Amino acid sequence: MNKGWREGAERDVNIVYPKDYSSKTIQQLLDAADSDVIFIGDPRVTIEPGPRMFDRMVCVMRETGAGLVYADAAGRPRIDYQLGSIRDNFDFGPVLAVSVPAARQAGVGGVWRWGGLYDLRLRLSECNAIVRIPEPLYGAPLIDNRPTGEKQFDYVDPRNRDYQIEMEQIATAHLKRIGAWLEPRFDQVPPSAGPFPVKASVVIPVRNRERTIHDAVRSALAQRADFDFNVIVVDNHSTDRTTEILRGIRNPHFIHIVPQRTDLGIGGCWNEAIYSRYCGQYAIQLDSDDLYIDESVLHRIVREFDAGPYAMVIGAYTMVDFALNEIPPGLIDHREWTRENGRNNALRINGLGAPRAFDTSVVRRIGFPNVSYGEDYAVALRISRDYEIGRIYDSLYLCRRWEGNSDSALPLEVANRYDSYKDWLRTVEIKARMQR
């Protein structure tokens, strides 16, 4: 494959830094390539190649037949690429080795302003392996030093709307080529397998949120509706004053559950609620440090369910600080969701919005994975495969961003584990859709 490459040819190699990642620029790089491997670098970063970096990447490409090879950087391990790694923000690092023959065969489709390289790597993944070398082959500064809690909202920032539309178009074409794209035809939501004690239940999993849990419960109990509802708090063996605070709440609509098991994640706590005898026809999410925006939220959500029928309803939310002052990016309404393509684009992005509400009969058939990150995304993907999801684009929810958030500033090891898990969820879902 690597005609013209000789071992030890490090001094003959340069990293190409494109002016942008448009399809025109990527095609020009491939047309101008005079060897079978091209190294593409991020123009925002100065890369310091380690000993034999180029030889090592070419060697792995030759031995695996890969179309694209990437590697760890010094002090910056990455994660393996898999079928579900189709998100456009997958972290390959700032240097890629691309097989020129494989890239030319795959082609650079479309006239993309930003997504030429994204389109190419998806096309390469359809015919060739994408291989990570788990070795620190180079040094480079971080491109983005923001904490994880800030980065995760880039894809819903309205300033990035045109970019996101293009990325969705590229991802959708990829899903069609591999047979994983779903038409907007949905199964009928099955009749409710009642009877249920109430129409709706607010479900709040909690562990060690003594500063916020009372506000969350009060927000839920303050709801005004023309149907019966309750508030189920699953207290996951808190070690601060959370349990004491919950035991002090006296309200006939309030249910405090302490699981017998001590090995539950957030998903496991959700299962405690939805499979309990207390759960209503609809199970509606509220995180333990967040608030509903007013007293009409349950009414709005149940009305949307009844207008469907839907297996799931998702609202919009506003980012606020601990004192409930609005902070950037403000309203997050996920208007990128469309009935025609929302469940396909859901495979490209990292979340679908909040508050999330479920038809209990449907979600009981699926269950939540017993994890504390991505449990809601897993269920939403599974539901979207078969059923239509209703959307409310008005803000229903105040999402607090503060130092106590579990995802506000994740260590690299944890962030990698979370990203790998969500990619795995996408892998499972894509394989299931390819079999339909």
Secondary structure as GFF3:
##gff-version 3
##sequence-region A 1 436
A	DSSP	three_ten_helix	10	12	.	.	.	ID=ss1
A	DSSP	beta_strand	15	16	.	.	.	ID=ss2
A	DSSP	alpha_helix	23	32	.	.	.	ID=ss3
A	DSSP	beta_strand	37	41	.	.	.	ID=ss4
A	DSSP	beta_strand	48	49	.	.	.	ID=ss5
A	DSSP	alpha_helix	53	64	.	.	.	ID=ss6
A	DSSP	beta_strand	68	73	.	.	.	ID=ss7
A	DSSP	beta_strand	95	99	.	.	.	ID=ss8
A	DSSP	alpha_helix	100	106	.	.	.	ID=ss9
A	DSSP	alpha_helix	116	127	.	.	.	ID=ss10
A	DSSP	beta_strand	130	139	.	.	.	ID=ss11
A	DSSP	alpha_helix	148	151	.	.	.	ID=ss12
A	DSSP	three_ten_helix	154	156	.	.	.	ID=ss13
A	DSSP	three_ten_helix	158	160	.	.	.	ID=ss14
A	DSSP	alpha_helix	161	178	.	.	.	ID=ss15
A	DSSP	beta_strand	200	206	.	.	.	ID=ss16
A	DSSP	alpha_helix	213	221	.	.	.	ID=ss17
A	DSSP	beta_strand	229	235	.	.	.	ID=ss18
A	DSSP	alpha_helix	242	247	.	.	.	ID=ss19
A	DSSP	beta_strand	254	257	.	.	.	ID=ss20
A	DSSP	alpha_helix	266	274	.	.	.	ID=ss21
A	DSSP	beta_strand	282	285	.	.	.	ID=ss22
A	DSSP	beta_strand	291	292	.	.	.	ID=ss23
A	DSSP	alpha_helix	297	307	.	.	.	ID=ss24
A	DSSP	beta_strand	312	320	.	.	.	ID=ss25
A	DSSP	beta_strand	326	332	.	.	.	ID=ss26
A	DSSP	alpha_helix	342	345	.	.	.	ID=ss27
A	DSSP	beta_strand	356	359	.	.	.	ID=ss28
A	DSSP	alpha_helix	360	366	.	.	.	ID=ss29
A	DSSP	alpha_helix	375	386	.	.	.	ID=ss30
A	DSSP	beta_strand	389	400	.	.	.	ID=ss31
A	DSSP	alpha_helix	412	434	.	.	.	ID=ss32
###
